[in-house]
Amino acid sequence: MPPALAPQASSQPLSVRPGKDGRFTLVAGHRRFAAAQQAGLKEVPIVVSEGNAHLSSLVENIHREELDPIDAALGLRALAGDLNLETNKAIAEKVGKSVPWVSERLRLLSLPKGVQRYVAEGFVPIEGERLLRHIAVVSPRVAECVCELAKRQGYKGRYFIDRFGDIFAATAEAHFNNKPTMISVRKVPVSVVARGKKRRELTKRLHALTTYKSDDPGIRFGDAEIDAARALGCLVEHRTESRGMASTTAFITDKAVVADLFDRGLEQLEAAAKKKAEEEAAWKGHRKELGESEKDERAVRREEAKARKEIAEIGNEEVAGKLLKARTGARRKQLGLARYKALALLFIDDNPQLAGAGLRLTLPGLRDIDVTELKSGKERKKVIWADAQQCEEELRRRVREASTEAQVGEVMAEAIAAAEAVDQEQLPQSKRIHWFMGNREAEKLLAPDIKAARPRRRRVSKK
């Protein structure tokens, strides 16, 4: 036995197993052995083990928390293979951990290698596996990009879990090398599915269905198209539930599928428009068949209008009575929060530039840092600002997640104060978004919030 491994009873012994040429292999106690070497000790206590060296080393490292989750999972899988352990319960008994502890680590090995790297580095918590699982099955690259964006923005641990929906949605707009296809089902523009002559043809067909003539019209996919994309295995989606409210963010990862669904959706819109036109024509023909003259038809319309007016007067009186009856404390307590949120969302509809004018210069989540390595070896950082629509969606999310009327008021007051107080000089001219309150009375009421948000005046130094 080498002198450096001679038995002593004065401290916890190292675990070793016999090796070749009379030497020994250290199984467990690596940190204690390193500490002994630093201390200059010539002898340390040992225990010669003839058992499973892999098991001893793994158990010690697990209980000392020296392994990251991925290394622990790899060790558990190797141990199961060495000892023919067929259940997580059997593995848990061997390593002295609970079955859920073993299960949640082994599930990590089903994630793509690129995602496992972020788990090992500590940017993605173990609990993040359940959020990334279904996305990774459809598109491993999308799952990797979600993790990369979270690392860029500094979201880790519990914050990664809480803000996962926002990170997932922002991934579609962020910049990546080998960026995956992520086409939102909320609206698919013609430019995404066609170019040149085909695009002009589709644009003309869409213009025929609406009075609003956009340069790049689009179609909003319904449940049928979303279900089809899901069945084809090219839909990545995440459902967010908060305080009784739920919303789903979904993207299609296959452009060919999007093009097919676009054609199908457009055909359905055209069929519905044709059916409506035919029904209107049939009704007019029916009126003519009844022998009604144009004069008689006008008389009929006057009588119908008179009847509708009488019905409206009766109904409006009933509405007035019900509104008066509804002015109770119980109703205010029951519906107050919903009413505040509805008013806030209506205000955002009328002021779509509000959030972009101020919040993106104050909220880290509305900007991204793109780092490029130059030939000189230095790094060049470029700030990528969220656009007006992304900022508007963030403001809507904050309103929806508010739990009291006061919080709704704070969210909106902060957005207005930010828009009034920030200095757009931080941005290039082409990226600036301006918003004006345009109501002196409202400005006066919010003056304390705006004043509290304004920075101290600073002078530009003259060199």
N, C-alpha and C positions, 0 to 999 in steps of 0.2 A: 504494500500500500504506500503510495507516495506520501512524503511528509506533509505536504500541503493539505492532505485529506485525512490526516490522522484523527481518530475519534477524540472528542473532548465533551464533557458533560456540562460545561459552563454556559452554553447557549443553544438555541434551537438548531438541530443538525440539518445539513444539506442532504438531499436525496440523490444518490448516485446508483449506477448499475455497472456491472463489470464490462469492460471493453476488451480490445485486443492487446496482446503483449503486456499483460499485467496492469494496464491503465484503466481508468474509470471515466464514464461519461456522466456529466452533470444532468440530472433530470429535473429537479425542482430546487429553487433557492438561488436563482441567478443574481438577484439584487443583493442578497446577503453575501454571496461570494465576491461580488464586485466591491462591496463596502469593506470586506475583510482585506482585499488586496490594497485598497486605498489606505487602509489603516496600517499596512505593513505586517499583518499577521502571517506567521509561518505555518500555523496549524489552525484548522477549523473542524468542528464536529461533523460527522457524516453518518448516514444510515444507508447501508447497501440494500437496494431494492431489486428483487427478482421479478416484480410485477410488470404491468404495462406502463412503459415509460411515457408514452403519449398521453395516457390518462392522467398520470401524476402531474405532468407539466401543464396540461390543459386546465385541470382543476385548480391548481395553484394560481395560474395567471388569471383565470376567470374570477376567483374570489378576491384577488388583489386588484381586480379591475385594470389589468395591464394590457388588455386586448381591446381594440376597437370592435364595434359590433360585427363588421364583416369578417375580421380574423376569428372572432369567437364563433361565428356561424360556420366558417370553413373548418375550424377545429372540431365542432360538434358533428359535422357531416363525416369528416374523416374518422372520428371516433366510432360513429355508428357503423361505418363500413368495416373497421378493424374488428369490432366486437359483435358484428351481426345483430345490432340493435334495430328492431323493426318499427318501434313506436317512439314517439316523443316522450312518453311517460318513462320508458326504459332508459332513454338518454338522460332525462332529468334526474332519475334516481342515481345514475352513475356519477354525475357531476355535482350533485347536491343542490340543484336549483329547481324552481317550480316548472310545471309543464308549460304554462303560458310564456314564461321567460324563454324557454327553449324554442317554442313554436314561433314566437315573433322574430327571433333571430334567424331561424332557418328559412322563414318566408322571405327574408332579405335577399337570399341567393336566387330567387326567381326574378328579381329586378335586373334590368340590363347592366352590363359591366360599367357603362358610363355613369349610371345612377349610383351604383354601389360605391364608386369612388367618392362621391359627395357625402354618402353616409359614413364612410370610413374617416373622412376628413372632419366630420362633425357638423357640416353645414345642413344636412338633412337629418332630422331626428328619426329614431326607430319608428315612431308613430306615423311618420310620413309615408311609410310603405303602403298603408291602406288607401291613401289619397292618390298615390302614383301607380298603384297596381293596375287598374283598368286602363289608364292612359298608356302605360308601357306595353300592354298586350296589343293595343291597336298601333301605336307608333313609339318604339323605343327612343327615337330621336327627339320627339316632342317632350317626353319625360325628362330626357337629359337637358334639354333647353330650359325647362321649368326650373330645374336645379341650378343651372348656370346663372339664370337671371336672379334667382334668390340669393346666390352667392354675391353677385355684383351689387345688389341693393342692400346687402348686409342683413337679410332676413334669415334667421336661424333659430333652432330650438322651438319654443312655443310660438314664437312670432311667425315661423314658417307655417305652422298648422293654422293659426288664426287668420293669416292673410293669404292662404293658399289660393282661394278663388280669384283674388286680385292678381296674384303672380301668374296664374294660369291664363287669365284674360290678357294680361300685358305681354305674354310670351309671343302672341300672334303679331304684335307690332314691333317687338324688339329686334335688334340686329344681331345675327349670328353667322358664323362660318357654316356652310352647309345647312342653311336654314330650311326647316321642314315646311311642307305645305300646310297651311292652316287657314281655311276659308270659312268665315263666320256664316252660320245659317240664318242670321237675323236679316241680312240683305246681301244678295249676290249680284254685283253689278255686271252688266253686259261685258265690260272690259276684261273680266276675269275668265270668261268662257269663250270669247271669240275675238277675232281681229279682222281688219280689212273689210271685205265685202260682206262676210258673215255677220260681223258686228253691226254694220249699217242696216242689214236686213232685220236683225233682231231688235235694234233700236226703233226702227219704223213700226214693227208689229206692236211693241210696247206703247209707243206714242199713240197708236190707234185705240188703245184701251183706256187712256186717261187724258185729262185736259192739261196736266202738268207735263211740260216738255223738258226733260233733263238731258244734258249731253251724255250722261252715263246712267241711264235708268237701270233698275234692278228688280229682282223678285225676292220676296221673303219666303223662305221655305216653311211649309207647314208640317204638321205631325206626320203626314204620309211620307214626305221626302226625308224627314229626319229618321223615321223608322226604317226606310229603305237603306239609307247610309249606314245605320247601325247594323242592319242585317248583313250588309256587304263587308262589315268589319273595317270601315274607314271613318268612323265617327269618334272623336275624342271629346269627352264631356265631363263636366263637374257640376254637381248640384250643391248649392249653398243654402243652408237652413239657419235662420236666426230669428229668435223671438216670434215664432209662429209664421214667419214669412219665408218663402222658398223661391229660388231662382236658379235656372240652369244655363250655363255657358257652354256652347257646343261649336266645334269646328270640324269640317270635313277635310281629310288629308289626301284625297285623290281628285285631281283636276278633271279627269275623264268622267268620274262619277258625278261631279258637280255639273259638268256640261250636259250629261244625260238627264239629270234631275231638272236642270234649268229648262230644257226643251219640253219635258213632260209638264212642268208647272205652267209654262207659257201656253201650251196647248189647252190645258184645263181652264186657264183664264179666258182664252179666246172662245172656248166652247160655252163657258158660262155667259159671256157677253152676247154670243150669238143666240143663245136660248132666251135671254132677257129681251133682245130685240124682236125675236119671233113672237114672244108672248104679248109684247106691246102692240105689234102689228095685228095679231089675232084679235085682241080686244077692240082695236079701232074698227076692224072689219066687222066684228060682231055688232058694234053699235050701228054701223051703216046698214047691216042686214035687217035690223029692227025697224028701219025706215025713218030714223030720226033725222030731221033736217038740221042744218048748221044752227038755225035759230033756236030750234027746240033743244039742241045740245047745250047752247049757252044758257037757256032757261034752266035746264037740269043742273048745270054747274052752279048757277046762282042759288038754287034751292039747296043744293048740297053744301055750298059755302055757308049759307044761313044756318043750316042745321049744325054744321061743325062749330060755328061761332057760339051758338047757344050752349052746346056741349062744353066748349072751352070755358065759357063764363062760369058755368056750374062747377067744373073741375078746378078752376083757379080759386074760387071761393073756398072749396074744400081744402086746397093746398094751404091757403092762408090760415085756416083754422088749425090744421095739423101742425104747421110750423109754430104757431103760438102755443099749442098744447105741448110741443116737444121742448119748450124752453124750461127745462127742469134741471136741478142740480144733479140728479141721477144720470140724466142723459149726457150732461157735460162731463161727468166723471167717466162714464162708459166710453164715450166717443171722442173725448177731447184730443187724445194723441193722434188718432186717425185723421181728425179734421185738420190739425196743425200740419201733418205730413202732406195731406192733399193740397193745402194752400201753398206749402213750400214747393212741391213738385210743379204746381201750376205756375208759380213765379219763375222757376227754372226754365219751364217751357217758353215763357215770354222773354227770358233773358239768357239765351244759350251761350253768350260770350262771357257771362259773369265769372264762372269758375276759372276759365282760361286766363282771364285778365289778372287774377291775383293768386289763386291757390297753387298754381304750378310753380310759382316762385317761392313758395313757403313750405310746401309739402314734399319731402324727399321722394315719396312714392310716385310723383308725377314727373320725374326726370331720371334719366339713365346716363351712365358714364361709359363711353366707348373708348377703350384704351388700344392704341396702335403702337407697335414697336418700330422705331425708325431704324434706318441703316446704321446710324451712329450708336445704336444700342439704347438710346434714351426712349422714354415713353411719351407719347403725345395723347393727351386726354381731351375728348370732345364731349360736351354735354348735349344729350338728345332730349329735347323737351316734349312732353305730351302735347298732343294737339287739342283743339277746342272740344271735340267730341269726347275724347278720353277724360278730360277734366270735368266735363259735364256729367259723365257717368260716375266719376268718383264722388262728386257732390251729391248726386242722387243716392248713391250707396250710403253715404254718411247720414242722409236724411232718413232713409229706410231703417237703418240700424239704431236710430235714436230711440231711447226707451221712455222718455218723458217729453212733455210739451216744452219744458225749459231747454232740454237738449236740442230739440228741433230749432228753437229760437237761437241758441248759441251757434249751431252749425251755419245757419243762414247769416247771422250777424257777422260771424268770422269771415265768411266768403265775401260779404260786401265790404267789410273793413279792409280785408286784404286787397281787394280790387281798387279801393280808394287810396291805400297807403303805399303799395309797392311802387318801385321805380322801374319802369320798363327799359331804362337805359342799359340794364344788365343783358338785354337781348338784342340781337341784330334786328334791323328794321323789318326784315321779311318775316320774322317770327313773333312780332308783337301782336298782342290781342288787346284791343281797347274796349272798355265798357263805361258808360256814363249812367249815373243813377237817374237823372232827369226829373227828380221829384224833390223839391226843396223841403217839403214838410217831413218826408221820410228821412232825408239827409240830416235834418235838425234833430229828429228823434234818435238817430244812430250816431250823433256827433260824439258822445262819450266813447263808444267802441272804436270809432275811426281815429279819434285823438290818441287813445291808448295804444293803437297799433302803429302810429307814425314814428319813424326813426328820428334820432337826433339829426339836426342839420349838419352837414359836413361840407367843407370847402375843398375844391380841387386844388392841390398844391401846385404852385408855379415853380418850374425848374429853370 
